[in-house]
């Protein structure tokens, strides 16, 4: 057999690729998505009350990572916190061959000390809706999180059609510091700081007021101009289109229910897996979960509609998070004519189970083996 040294083979392959004008992506080579991040504390007003949040590059939440399946993500992270370490967990990414990049402090990675830089490098090998978050102490509660969206490989499409997409990160927010939370949880006896003050939708929420106050006599109307950091994140849509809404929950405590007034949700993805599509009026979403739902904007285009996120599975003491599905060209300040959808009763666990029992892998997904071929103790 002819023998070619490896350097020559590499040169030959690259010569063929560039000689014929073939791009790396067309030749099946992965792209590299490179990011440089500085993690630090900063002042922010997530729910109209100024507080300290943990951000990346001066933003909260952190930057959205978007890549195609098979791409390599490289994140060069510098810890600019003065007194604590930091790690990032890439929630839902399998990390095959790169367990040291999983970001689980003291398990697969040492914490990145103040002033140090660590480079994460891993392959995103499966299309889906994911997110990343701090995985040391209570750093996720402090706001250290962001979206990670993986599209199918270039040239391939999703197994469902949509015109545009909207990405939502849901989270709970306390006014007390994460350090107070942590000390209270580790004290004997435990000292509980109580329920979160607000629910955030893409980093925005309202405390001690409501944009739907006219339907709740116990709350005052929020006086927002739309320019505040806490002004609602509006879902702008065009009539007669199909939208994919990616929803991920980064909550530390709250289980949530997501609903849009007058609109049905077609569930097509759960936790980075395609599912057999099914229609529902609302979804329960627990901490760490993600879904994709399709909605069709087929309602009266002269009106706007409520998007409501309420607490489930525990006695709700936190007001629902609210925003608007804004049918353009309507003004986003035009409130819906009907009240927001009611969150199902928090103790209605049968409803939650019935929703879960409707989730099945898409047809063609591998089935679990009938019998095992080895046993591990």
N, C-alpha and C positions, 0 to 999 in steps of 0.2 A: 504494500500500500504506500502511496506517496506520503511523505512526511512534510508538514508545513509548521514551522514554529508559530506559537500563539501570537506574538507581535505581528507577524506577517499576515495571519488570518484576520486579525483585527483591522489592519491597514486595508486588506482586500475588501472586507465587508463595508468599511466606511467609504472606500473609493467607489464601490458599486452604488451605494446609496446616494452620495453627493454627485457622482458622475452622471447619474440619470435624473438628478433633480428631485429625488424622493425625500420628503421631510421625515424626521424621526418618528412623528406620530403616525404617519401613513405606513411606515415600515414596521409598526407594532412596538416601537420603543416607548416607554413611559415618559411622561412629562414630569418635571420636577417643580413643585410649588414651594417657593422659598419665602419664609416670613422671618422678620426680626422683631421680637417683642420685648418690651420693658414692662415688668409687673411692679406696680406701686399703689399705695393708698392715695386717695384724692377726695375732695369734697364734691358731692353730687346731691341732687334733690329728686330721688326716684319717685316719691309720692307727694311732692310739694313741700316736704320737710327736709331741710338740708341735713346731710349725714355724711359719714365717711364710708366710701365704697372702695373695693379693690378693683382696679382697672388695668387695662393693657393699652400701652401707647396713648394714655390720656383719655381713653374711651371706656364706657360701660354700657352694655356688655362688651366683651372683647371682639376683635375683628371676625367676620365670617370667613371660614375656610371653605373653598369650593374647588372640587377636583373631579376628575373622571376615574372610574374604577380602573385600577392598575397603575395610577400615578403614584409618585413618591412625594410625600409631604415632609418638608424640612422646616422646623421651627427653632430658631436660635433665640433662646429665652434668657434674658438677664434679670436676676432678682434684685430689684431696687428697694425692697423692703429692708428697713434698717435693723430689725430685731428678730426676724423669723425666716425660716426656710420656706420653700414653695415647690410644688410639683404640679403637673397637669396630667389628668387622665382623659383619654380620648374615648369617650363612652360609646361602646358598640363596635369599635374597631378591633379586629381579632388579633392583631399583632403577631401573626404567624412569622416566626423567625426573629422577632424583635421584642421579646418580653421586657427587656430593659427600658423600652420606650413607653410602657403601659402607664407609667405615672402613679403607681401605688406606693406611697411613701413607706420606707422600711420593709417593703415586701419584695418589690422588683426594682426599686430605685432608691438611692439615698436622696434626701432632700437637697435642693439647690440652695446653698447658703447665701446670706446677704452679700451682694457684690459679685457673686459668681455667675458664670454663663454656662448653660448646658444646651446641647443641640439634640433635639428630638428628630429622628429620621425613621419613617415607617411607610409602608405601602397601604393605601386604601383600596382593598381588593373587592369590595362589594358595594353596589349602589344602594343608597338609602338615606334616611334622615337621621342624623346623629348630632351630638354636641360634645363639647369638652368642658372640663371644670377642674378647679383646684381640688386636690385630694389630700390635703394636710390640714388637720384641725377642722375649723369651721369656715374654711376659705370659700367654699361654694356659697354659703350663706352670706358672705361678705360681698358677693357679686362677681367672683372670679369664674366666669363661664362665657360661652359663646357658641355659635352654630357651626356645625361641620356637615356640609352637604356633599354627597358623593353621587354624581350623575353616572349613567351607564357609560361603558367604553365608547369612545368616539366612533360614530357610524352606526351605533345601535340606539334604539329608542325604548321608552318605557312601554309596558304592556297595556297602557291605557292612554287616552287622548285628553289633553287639556290645552287651553290657549295661553294662560299665564299662571304664575304661581306667587304665593305669599308665604313668607316664613315667619312663624310665631314661636317665641320663647316665653314660657309661663314660669313665674317664680313667686315665692312668698318673701315678704320683707318685714324685718323687725327694726324698730328704732333703737333698741339697745344694742350695744356693741357685741360682736361675735365673741370677744374675750369674756364678756360677762356671761354670755350663754355657755361657753365652754367651762368656765369655772363653776357655774351653777350646776351643770350636768354631772360634773365629776366630784361634787361635794357630797358629804355624808352628814345628814340626809341631803338628798338632791334638792336643789333650789331651782324651780321652774320659772322662767321669765314670762310664761304665758303665750297666748296665740299671736301669730304675726299681725302686724297692724294693717297690712294691705297686700293685695295680689297685684303683681306687676305683669303687664303684657308688653313684651319687647322693651323692658326697663322702665315702663311708665305706669303709674297708678295714682290714685287720689286718696288722701287721708283726711278724715273729718269732713268730707263733703262728697257729693255724688253728682255725676252728670245726668242721673235719672232721679233727682231729688223729688220731682213732682209726683212720683209714684210711691215715695216713702216719706211720710211726715216726720220721721225721726232724723232725717239728714238735711243739711243745707245744700243749696245749689252751688256747684263749683263755678267760680268766676275765673275762667281761663281764656286767654286770648289766642291760644294755639301756639305761642312762641316759647312757653315754659318747657323746662326739661320734663315736667310731669304731665304735660298736655297729652291726651290720649293718642295712642298710635292708631291712626285711622286706616281701615282696609278699603282702599279705593278700587272700585270695579266698574267695568263697562257692562251695560245690559246685553243679554243674549250671548253670553260667553261661559265657558267652563274654566273654573279656577281650581288649581291644586293648592290646598292650604297645608303646609307642613307644620306640625305642632309638636313641640318637645317640652317636657316638664323638667325643670331643674330645681323643683321645690325641695326644701330640706325637711318639711313636715307635712304640708297639706296635700291631700288627694283632691283632685279637681274634676269638675264637670264642665264641658265645653259645649255651647249651643249657639246657633244663629237664628234669630227670629225669622219665621216664615220660610226657612230654607232647610231642606233635607241634606244630610251628609252621606256621601258614598265613601265608605272606608275601603282603601285600596292598598295600604301599607301599614305594617305594625313592626316597630323596632327593627327597621332595615330589612324586612321581609315582605315580599308581595303576598297578598292574601286574596282569597276568593271574595270579590266585591260584595258588600251588603249595605243596605240603606238603613240609616238610623236618624232619629231626631237630635241626638246628643251623644257624646262619648264621655266615659270616665277615663281619666288619665292619671296614673300614679307617678310618683317620683322616679325619674330615670327612664320613663317610657317615651316613645315617640310614635306618631301616626301621620299618615297622609290621608286627607279626605278631599273629595271632589265636590264642588258645589256648582250649580247652574244658576246664573243670574237671570231667572225667568219671572221675577216678581215685578210689581208695579214700579217702573223706572222713575217715577216721580217722587218716590219715598226712599228714606234710608231705614236701616234695620239694625237692631241691637246685636252685639256680640257679647255674650255673658259667660263668665267663668266663676263658678261658685264652689264652695268647699263641700267635700263629700267624706264619708266614713269617720267623721268626728264632729262633735257638736260645733256648728259654725259660729264663731265669734268674730270672724273677719268678714267684712262686707264683700260682696262679689266684685270681681274686676269687670269693668265695662268699657266697651268702645263701640264704634259704629262700622257697619258695612255701608260704605258711602257709594250710592249709585251715581256715577258721573253723568251729566254735568251738575247734579245737585250740589248745593253747598254742604260742606261737612259740618256746619253748625246747625243744620236742620235736623231736629230730633225726631225719632220715629213717633208715629201716632199711637202705637201700642206699647205697653210696659215690656221690660226685658223678659226673656224666657225664665221661668222659675226653675231653680236648681232642684233636682229630685231630693226627697227627704234624705238626710245624711245617714239614717239607719236602714235604708232600703237596700240591703245587701243582695237580696234576690235579683233586683234590677241589675246590680253590678255583675253578678255571676252570669245572668242571662246574656248580657252584652259580651262577656268574655267567651262564653260558649259558642258565640257566632263567629269567632275568629278561627279560620282554617287556612292553612298554607295554600297558596295558589296551585292550581292543577299542574302536575308535572314536577312538583317539588319532591326531593328524595324522601322516602319513608324510612322510619327507624328500622333497624334489623330485627328479624323475627327472633333470632337466638344469638347469644354472645359467642365470641371466639377466644376471649381471655378474661380472666377475673383479676382485679387488683385489690390487694388488702392494704 
